[in-house]
Structures are given as C-alpha cells and as structure tokens.
C-alpha cells in the first residue's frame, strides 16, 4: 500500500500536467497575415480595443508575412495601411481558416477607413477555430468592367484622366492606374428615340444610376473614381432594348466544341459565354464531336416551357448545325450520349450553390472531393473563381449590383452551371 500511494500521486500529477499542456495548447489560435503586392507599411494588432502587448505594432516594410498567437475568446482587429503617397489600394482580403477540422475560405470586402487608406479586419477567436490566415492583396490598378454594346444598340466611348491628368481612352474592359480621377462615358444610341442608362457599383457595392447629359446625338456621364475611392468599377450599359438571357455550358475539350453565332445588323457576332441577345434573335448552333460514335443531343428550355430537342443536321465539314429563335430567356444543354451520364450526375449529386436569390453572401458547397468554381455576370465577365476543398466556400457578394449571375462548378473535368439572382 505504501508503494501504491506514491505511484497514484505521480500518476495524478502527470495527468494534471498533461491537462495543463493540452489546455494551454487549445487556448492558442495561430494567425497568419500574408501580403500580396506592394504598398503596405504597418500592421497594428488590436485586442478588445487595446493594443496587444504580446504582439505589438509590426513594421512590414520588409517582411511580407506576420504571424501571431491569439488567445481564445478574444476579438482581434488587424489594421493595414497603404503607403504614404496613397499609390496603392487594398483590393481584396481572403480569410482561410480551419473550423472543427474543416478548411474553409471566405473573400471579405475591404472596409477602408474614411480619409485614410487603412483597412480594418478581424475575427473573434471562436473555440471551433484553430487557425486563421488572411491574404491581403494590394494593387496599383483600378479594375474597370463594362459591356460593349451591339451595333444595333449604338456606340460607347470610355475615357479617363490618369494620375498626371492626361486624357486616355479605354477601348475594352481593363485596368487604369490608381490615382486616375474620372471615367467619362459617351453613349450614342443607334435609334435617336431611345435614351440609354448606365449603372455602376459604388464603394459599398451598391448599384448607382449615373446621371447622363444629352450633347447633340450623344449622352455623357462622369464617374468620379478618385473622389468615390473606387478600386473596382463594374458598369452596366443599356440602350433600352428588349433583351433575353441565353444560358449554356460549352462542352469539355474531350467531347467537342460549341459555337453560337447570330446577326447584329450586317455583322456576325459570336456568343462565347452566357449572355443577352435581342428578343427574337435567331441563334445558329455549330457543334463538333471528338467521338463520332457518340450521339449528340441538344435541348433548349425556354422560360415557362418544358425542354425540347433542337434538330441538328450534319454538314460536309462533319459539323452538326441547328437553329433556334431566342424569343424568351433560354437555356441550352448539350449531351453526348455514351459519356457516363450517371457518373456525371453522381459527381454533382451533393454540390449546391445557395442561397438564391442571394444578398451579401454566396455559398458553394461540395462536401466530397475538390471542386473549382467561377462566378460570372450576364455579360460573361469572370468576377471571381476559387477552389472548394471538402466543404464550403463562402464568397462575399455585398459589392455586386442586383441582377442575374451564374456559377460554373467543375469536378473531375465535368461542369455544371447554376443560375442565380441577386
């Protein structure tokens, strides 16, 4: 008995020490901040409103990564500053974290302090979260996206004043330097009786109508990029024409190709991605097959109707051609019979994109294996892409204007499109 007591005491002591070690380990949260692009000067680490004495202000002129150990149950706020001459701007913050053993990602909209080029972001050290990484991206470019009007609609000219106050033209969607002051839009309708409209997203992502002034046969409007502190401008042009949305998924390279063309006045246009055409437009479909043994099935589903097959005939070039009139919102689907349709269905059986309609968040859910996704607007402009790994990708969408969008999810070379509204 005398020998058992010391052993019992020693065992209890070891258990107690192990418990303390486990508790201490569980109390910490590894936080990593990685910076992409030039422009950052300092990162302040604030805990519950006060500077963290364990992790004081860190200069990031040289290092591109800040790592700190946070305590459970506290709220941490990280503040990043752009350089003094405000040449660089904050573009995006991606939060990567492990919650209950599952890796997740969320793209957050930078919340820039008024008058100061500083972005605040942070998190509460929830007991479910074991590690957090923020990837903060800086840019010296402003992204400008706009839809090019069709010939039958009219013309659009986009100009801007660069940081040296030189007036330049932007012929297509692209980038302009940070520090550019204004975007000047000139719209000339093909039909003088029609009045064009322009909408763009403000700093908070809210869609705003641009005031247009009639000058001769044209309409002019100015977006004050610098005054509104914009780093990404999505512009939607409308000439008041009756348009319908055509949705489709191009076949994978191993199956073949799809080309959709239509007439815009005397000019032949190609619908390369999901987009809008004038109501009543005749679409010409041209499909090639990699495997001639497979049977091609093309279906068209118009809004409010059941899906119907499109008659496809083979020409001398070994192409399959067909036509359909887009007199209502239209979804086109292609299937090459003999291509493991059941396997494809199984791949997407548990994949979901929700909610619809969505507001400030969009979730891409793929619980089994990896998936790649791409978010497009109705003009076919890629807005965001990412990878879902064994779980859920939560995308911040508060900055997107109201309208129609679609997400293409790819798994093991197979794709599926999800149509959404905001």
C-alpha positions as CSV (number, residue, x, y, z in Angstrom):
1,X,0.0,0.0,0.0
2,X,2.8,2.4,0.8
3,X,4.2,1.9,-2.8
4,X,0.8,2.3,-4.5
5,X,0.1,5.7,-3.0
6,X,3.3,7.4,-4.4
7,X,2.6,5.8,-7.8
8,X,-1.0,7.1,-7.6
9,X,0.1,10.5,-6.7
10,X,2.7,10.5,-9.5
11,X,0.1,9.4,-12.0
12,X,-2.3,12.1,-10.9
13,X,0.5,14.7,-11.2
14,X,1.3,13.5,-14.7
15,X,-2.4,13.7,-15.7
16,X,-2.6,17.2,-14.3
17,X,0.5,18.4,-16.1
18,X,-0.8,16.8,-19.4
19,X,-4.1,18.5,-18.9
20,X,-2.4,21.9,-18.4
21,X,-0.4,21.4,-21.5
22,X,-3.4,20.4,-23.5
23,X,-5.4,23.4,-22.2
24,X,-2.5,25.8,-22.9
25,X,-2.3,24.4,-26.5
26,X,-6.0,24.6,-27.0
27,X,-6.0,28.2,-25.8
28,X,-3.9,29.5,-28.7
29,X,-5.0,30.4,-32.2
30,X,-2.3,30.6,-34.9
31,X,-3.0,33.8,-37.0
32,X,-1.0,34.5,-40.2
33,X,-1.3,37.6,-42.4
34,X,0.3,37.3,-45.8
35,X,0.6,40.4,-48.1
36,X,0.4,40.2,-51.8
37,X,1.6,43.2,-53.8
38,X,3.5,46.4,-52.8
39,X,2.1,49.2,-50.6
40,X,1.8,48.0,-47.0
41,X,3.7,49.9,-44.3
42,X,2.5,48.7,-41.0
43,X,0.1,46.3,-39.3
44,X,-1.5,47.1,-36.0
45,X,-2.8,44.3,-33.8
46,X,-5.6,45.4,-31.6
47,X,-7.2,43.1,-28.9
48,X,-10.6,44.0,-27.5
49,X,-10.0,47.6,-28.5
50,X,-6.5,47.9,-26.9
51,X,-3.0,47.3,-28.5
52,X,-1.8,43.7,-27.9
53,X,1.3,43.9,-25.7
54,X,2.3,40.3,-26.6
55,X,2.1,41.2,-30.3
56,X,3.0,44.9,-30.6
57,X,2.9,47.1,-33.8
58,X,4.8,45.3,-36.5
59,X,6.5,47.1,-39.4
60,X,6.0,45.2,-42.6
61,X,8.3,47.3,-44.9
62,X,10.5,44.2,-45.3
63,X,8.6,41.1,-44.2
64,X,5.5,40.1,-46.2
65,X,4.1,37.8,-43.6
66,X,3.0,38.5,-40.0
67,X,2.4,35.5,-37.6
68,X,0.9,35.9,-34.2
69,X,-0.6,33.7,-31.5
70,X,-4.0,34.8,-30.4
71,X,-5.9,33.8,-27.3
72,X,-9.2,32.1,-27.3
73,X,-12.3,34.1,-26.6
74,X,-10.9,37.5,-27.6
75,X,-11.7,39.7,-30.6
76,X,-8.7,40.7,-32.7
77,X,-8.7,43.6,-35.1
78,X,-5.9,43.9,-37.7
79,X,-5.3,47.3,-39.4
80,X,-3.2,47.5,-42.6
81,X,-2.1,50.8,-44.0
82,X,-1.2,51.7,-47.6
83,X,1.9,53.7,-48.3
84,X,2.0,57.4,-47.6
85,X,1.5,58.7,-51.1
86,X,-1.6,56.5,-51.5
87,X,-0.3,55.0,-54.7
88,X,-1.6,51.6,-53.7
89,X,-5.0,50.4,-52.7
90,X,-6.4,47.4,-50.9
91,X,-8.1,45.1,-53.4
92,X,-9.2,42.0,-51.5
93,X,-8.9,40.0,-48.3
94,X,-9.3,36.2,-48.4
95,X,-9.8,34.6,-45.0
96,X,-8.7,31.0,-44.8
97,X,-9.5,29.1,-41.6
98,X,-10.0,25.7,-40.1
99,X,-13.2,25.2,-38.2
100,X,-14.0,21.9,-36.5
101,X,-11.2,20.4,-38.6
102,X,-12.7,21.6,-41.9
103,X,-10.8,24.1,-44.0
104,X,-12.9,27.0,-45.3
105,X,-12.4,30.2,-47.3
106,X,-14.3,33.4,-47.5
107,X,-13.5,36.5,-49.5
108,X,-14.2,39.7,-47.5
109,X,-14.8,43.1,-48.8
110,X,-12.1,45.5,-47.6
111,X,-13.6,48.1,-45.2
112,X,-11.5,51.2,-45.8
113,X,-11.4,53.9,-43.2
114,X,-12.8,57.2,-44.5
115,X,-10.0,59.6,-45.4
116,X,-7.2,57.2,-44.5
117,X,-6.0,54.4,-46.7
118,X,-6.3,51.8,-44.0
119,X,-8.3,48.6,-43.9
120,X,-9.7,47.0,-40.8
121,X,-10.5,43.3,-40.5
122,X,-10.5,40.8,-37.7
123,X,-12.2,37.9,-36.0
124,X,-13.3,36.5,-32.7
125,X,-11.2,33.6,-31.5
126,X,-14.1,31.1,-31.5
127,X,-13.5,27.8,-29.8
128,X,-14.2,26.0,-33.1
129,X,-11.5,27.9,-35.0
130,X,-7.9,26.6,-34.6
131,X,-6.0,28.6,-37.3
132,X,-6.6,31.6,-39.4
133,X,-4.8,33.0,-42.4
134,X,-5.6,36.3,-44.1
135,X,-4.2,37.0,-47.6
136,X,-4.3,40.8,-48.1
137,X,-3.9,41.9,-51.7
138,X,-2.7,45.4,-52.7
139,X,-2.9,46.8,-56.2
140,X,-1.8,49.9,-58.1
141,X,-4.5,49.3,-60.7
142,X,-8.3,50.0,-60.8
143,X,-10.3,47.3,-62.5
144,X,-12.9,48.7,-64.9
145,X,-15.5,46.3,-66.4
146,X,-18.2,47.3,-68.9
147,X,-20.4,45.6,-71.5
148,X,-19.7,46.6,-75.2
149,X,-23.0,47.5,-76.9
150,X,-24.1,45.7,-80.1
151,X,-24.1,47.6,-83.4
152,X,-27.9,47.7,-83.4
153,X,-27.8,49.3,-80.0
154,X,-25.3,52.1,-80.5
155,X,-21.8,53.0,-79.6
156,X,-19.9,53.6,-76.3
157,X,-16.7,55.5,-75.7
158,X,-14.9,55.2,-72.4
159,X,-12.2,57.8,-71.5
160,X,-10.3,58.6,-68.2
161,X,-7.9,61.1,-66.7
162,X,-4.8,59.3,-65.4
163,X,-2.9,60.5,-62.3
164,X,-0.9,63.0,-64.4
165,X,-4.3,64.4,-65.7
166,X,-3.7,63.0,-69.2
167,X,-6.9,62.0,-71.0
168,X,-6.8,58.5,-72.4
169,X,-9.3,56.0,-73.9
170,X,-10.2,52.6,-72.6
171,X,-11.3,50.5,-75.7
172,X,-12.4,47.4,-73.7
173,X,-12.7,46.3,-70.1
174,X,-9.3,46.6,-68.4
175,X,-7.2,48.4,-65.8
176,X,-6.4,52.0,-65.2
177,X,-3.8,53.3,-62.7
178,X,-4.7,54.1,-59.1
179,X,-4.9,57.9,-58.8
180,X,-6.9,58.3,-62.0
181,X,-9.6,60.9,-61.3
182,X,-12.5,60.4,-63.6
183,X,-14.2,57.9,-66.1
184,X,-16.0,59.7,-68.9
185,X,-18.7,57.7,-70.8
186,X,-20.1,58.8,-74.1
187,X,-23.1,56.8,-75.4
188,X,-24.6,57.3,-78.9
189,X,-27.8,55.3,-79.5
190,X,-28.4,53.9,-83.0
191,X,-32.1,54.8,-82.6
192,X,-32.3,58.5,-81.6
193,X,-35.6,57.9,-79.9
194,X,-34.1,55.7,-77.3
195,X,-32.5,57.0,-74.1
196,X,-29.5,55.0,-72.7
197,X,-29.0,54.2,-69.0
198,X,-25.8,53.5,-67.1
199,X,-25.4,51.8,-63.7
200,X,-22.2,51.2,-61.7
201,X,-21.3,49.9,-58.2
202,X,-20.2,52.4,-55.5
203,X,-17.6,51.7,-52.8
204,X,-20.1,49.6,-50.8
205,X,-21.0,47.6,-53.9
206,X,-24.4,49.2,-54.2
207,X,-25.7,49.8,-57.8
208,X,-26.0,53.5,-58.6
209,X,-27.5,55.2,-61.6
210,X,-25.2,57.5,-63.5
211,X,-26.6,60.9,-64.4
212,X,-26.3,61.4,-68.2
213,X,-26.4,64.7,-70.1
214,X,-27.6,64.9,-73.7
215,X,-25.0,66.5,-76.0
216,X,-26.1,66.5,-79.6
217,X,-27.0,62.9,-80.5
218,X,-24.9,61.5,-77.6
219,X,-25.2,61.2,-73.9
220,X,-22.3,61.9,-71.5
221,X,-21.7,60.9,-67.8
222,X,-18.8,61.0,-65.4
223,X,-17.8,58.6,-62.7
224,X,-15.6,60.3,-60.1
225,X,-13.3,57.4,-59.4
226,X,-10.9,59.2,-57.1
227,X,-13.5,61.1,-55.2
228,X,-15.5,57.9,-54.6
229,X,-12.3,56.0,-53.7
230,X,-13.2,53.2,-56.2
231,X,-10.8,50.3,-56.9
232,X,-13.1,48.2,-59.0
233,X,-15.9,49.6,-61.2
234,X,-18.5,47.4,-62.8
235,X,-20.5,49.3,-65.4
236,X,-23.8,48.1,-67.0
237,X,-24.9,49.9,-70.2
238,X,-28.4,49.7,-71.5
239,X,-29.9,51.3,-74.6
240,X,-33.5,50.3,-73.6
241,X,-33.8,47.4,-76.0
242,X,-35.7,44.2,-75.2
243,X,-33.1,41.5,-74.5
244,X,-33.3,37.9,-73.2
245,X,-30.7,35.9,-71.4
246,X,-29.2,32.8,-73.2
247,X,-27.5,30.4,-70.8
248,X,-25.3,27.5,-71.8
249,X,-22.3,25.4,-70.8
250,X,-19.7,24.8,-73.6
251,X,-18.7,21.1,-73.8
252,X,-15.4,19.8,-72.4
253,X,-12.4,19.6,-74.7
254,X,-12.6,15.8,-74.7
255,X,-16.2,15.9,-76.1
256,X,-16.0,18.6,-78.7
257,X,-16.8,22.3,-79.4
258,X,-19.9,24.5,-79.5
259,X,-20.1,27.8,-81.4
260,X,-23.2,30.1,-81.2
261,X,-23.5,32.9,-83.8
262,X,-26.1,35.5,-84.7
263,X,-26.5,38.5,-86.9
264,X,-26.1,42.0,-85.4
265,X,-27.1,44.2,-88.3
266,X,-24.8,43.1,-91.2
267,X,-22.2,41.8,-88.8
268,X,-21.9,38.2,-87.5
269,X,-21.4,38.0,-83.7
270,X,-20.4,35.1,-81.5
271,X,-22.0,34.3,-78.2
272,X,-18.9,33.0,-76.4
273,X,-20.4,32.8,-73.0
274,X,-23.8,33.1,-71.3
275,X,-25.1,36.5,-72.2
276,X,-28.0,38.6,-73.6
277,X,-29.3,39.0,-77.2
278,X,-32.2,40.9,-78.6
279,X,-35.5,39.1,-78.2
280,X,-36.3,37.4,-81.5
281,X,-32.7,36.8,-82.5
282,X,-32.0,33.7,-84.4
283,X,-29.1,31.7,-83.0
284,X,-27.1,29.4,-85.2
285,X,-25.5,26.4,-83.3
286,X,-22.5,24.6,-84.6
287,X,-21.2,21.6,-82.7
288,X,-18.2,19.3,-83.4
289,X,-17.8,15.8,-81.8
290,X,-14.5,14.3,-80.9
291,X,-16.0,10.8,-80.8
292,X,-18.2,10.1,-83.8
293,X,-19.7,7.1,-82.1
294,X,-21.5,9.2,-79.6
295,X,-24.9,10.6,-80.3
296,X,-25.4,14.4,-79.9
297,X,-28.4,15.6,-78.1
298,X,-29.1,19.4,-77.9
299,X,-32.0,20.6,-75.8
300,X,-33.5,24.1,-75.4
301,X,-35.6,25.2,-72.5
302,X,-37.4,28.4,-72.8
303,X,-38.8,30.2,-69.7
304,X,-42.1,28.7,-68.7
305,X,-41.8,25.8,-71.1
306,X,-40.5,22.2,-71.0
307,X,-37.1,21.4,-72.5
308,X,-37.3,20.5,-76.2
309,X,-34.7,19.0,-78.6
310,X,-33.2,21.1,-81.3
311,X,-33.0,19.4,-84.7
312,X,-29.2,19.1,-85.6
313,X,-28.0,18.1,-89.1
314,X,-24.5,17.1,-90.2
315,X,-22.8,19.1,-93.0
316,X,-20.0,18.3,-95.3
317,X,-17.4,19.6,-92.7
318,X,-18.6,16.9,-90.2
319,X,-20.2,19.7,-88.1
320,X,-23.6,19.4,-86.6
321,X,-25.7,22.6,-87.1
322,X,-29.1,23.8,-85.8
323,X,-31.1,26.9,-85.2
324,X,-33.3,28.4,-82.6
325,X,-35.0,31.7,-82.0
326,X,-34.4,33.4,-78.7
327,X,-37.8,34.9,-78.1
328,X,-37.7,34.1,-74.3
329,X,-35.0,33.5,-71.7
330,X,-33.3,30.4,-73.0
331,X,-31.1,27.6,-71.5
332,X,-29.2,25.3,-73.9
333,X,-27.8,21.9,-72.8
334,X,-25.6,19.5,-74.8
335,X,-25.2,15.8,-74.1
336,X,-23.1,13.3,-75.9
337,X,-24.9,10.0,-75.3
338,X,-22.5,7.3,-74.3
339,X,-20.5,9.6,-72.0
340,X,-21.1,8.2,-68.5
341,X,-24.1,10.5,-67.7
342,X,-24.8,8.6,-64.5
343,X,-21.2,9.2,-63.3
344,X,-21.6,12.9,-64.1
345,X,-24.8,13.1,-62.1
346,X,-23.2,11.4,-59.2
347,X,-20.3,13.9,-59.2
348,X,-22.8,16.8,-58.7
349,X,-25.4,14.9,-56.5
350,X,-24.3,16.8,-53.4
351,X,-23.0,20.0,-54.9
352,X,-25.0,23.1,-54.2
353,X,-24.8,26.9,-54.8
354,X,-27.0,28.9,-52.5
355,X,-29.0,31.0,-51.5
356,X,-30.9,32.2,-54.5
357,X,-31.7,34.9,-54.6
358,X,-28.5,35.9,-52.7
359,X,-27.6,39.1,-51.0
360,X,-24.2,39.7,-49.2
361,X,-23.0,36.0,-49.2
362,X,-22.9,33.2,-51.7
363,X,-22.0,29.6,-50.6
364,X,-20.5,27.0,-52.9
365,X,-20.9,23.6,-51.2
366,X,-19.0,20.5,-52.3
367,X,-18.7,18.0,-49.4
368,X,-16.9,15.3,-51.4
369,X,-13.6,16.0,-53.0
370,X,-12.3,19.1,-54.7
371,X,-14.3,21.5,-56.9
372,X,-13.4,24.6,-58.9
373,X,-15.9,27.4,-59.4
374,X,-16.2,30.5,-61.4
375,X,-18.7,33.4,-60.9
376,X,-19.8,35.3,-64.0
377,X,-22.2,38.2,-64.6
378,X,-24.6,38.2,-67.5
379,X,-22.0,39.9,-69.7
380,X,-19.9,36.8,-69.3
381,X,-17.3,38.7,-67.3
382,X,-15.5,36.5,-64.7
383,X,-15.9,38.1,-61.3
384,X,-14.4,35.5,-59.0
385,X,-13.0,32.0,-59.0
386,X,-11.8,29.7,-56.3
387,X,-11.3,26.1,-55.1
388,X,-13.7,24.2,-52.7
389,X,-11.9,21.6,-50.8
390,X,-14.0,19.1,-48.8
391,X,-16.5,21.6,-47.6
392,X,-17.9,25.1,-48.3
393,X,-16.5,28.2,-49.9
394,X,-18.3,31.4,-48.7
395,X,-18.0,34.3,-51.0
396,X,-18.7,37.9,-50.0
397,X,-21.1,39.4,-52.6
398,X,-22.2,42.6,-51.0
399,X,-20.3,44.7,-53.6
400,X,-22.2,43.1,-56.5
401,X,-25.1,45.0,-58.0
402,X,-28.5,43.4,-58.2
403,X,-29.1,41.3,-61.3
404,X,-28.5,37.9,-62.9
405,X,-25.4,35.8,-62.3
406,X,-24.2,32.3,-62.9
407,X,-21.7,30.0,-61.3
408,X,-19.9,27.2,-63.2
409,X,-18.7,24.4,-61.0
410,X,-16.1,21.9,-62.3
411,X,-15.4,18.5,-60.8
412,X,-13.1,15.9,-62.4
413,X,-13.4,17.6,-65.8
414,X,-17.2,17.8,-65.7
415,X,-19.0,21.1,-65.4
416,X,-22.4,22.3,-64.2
417,X,-23.9,25.7,-64.3
418,X,-26.1,27.3,-61.5
419,X,-28.2,30.3,-62.5
420,X,-28.6,32.9,-59.7
421,X,-30.3,36.2,-59.0
422,X,-29.4,39.0,-56.6
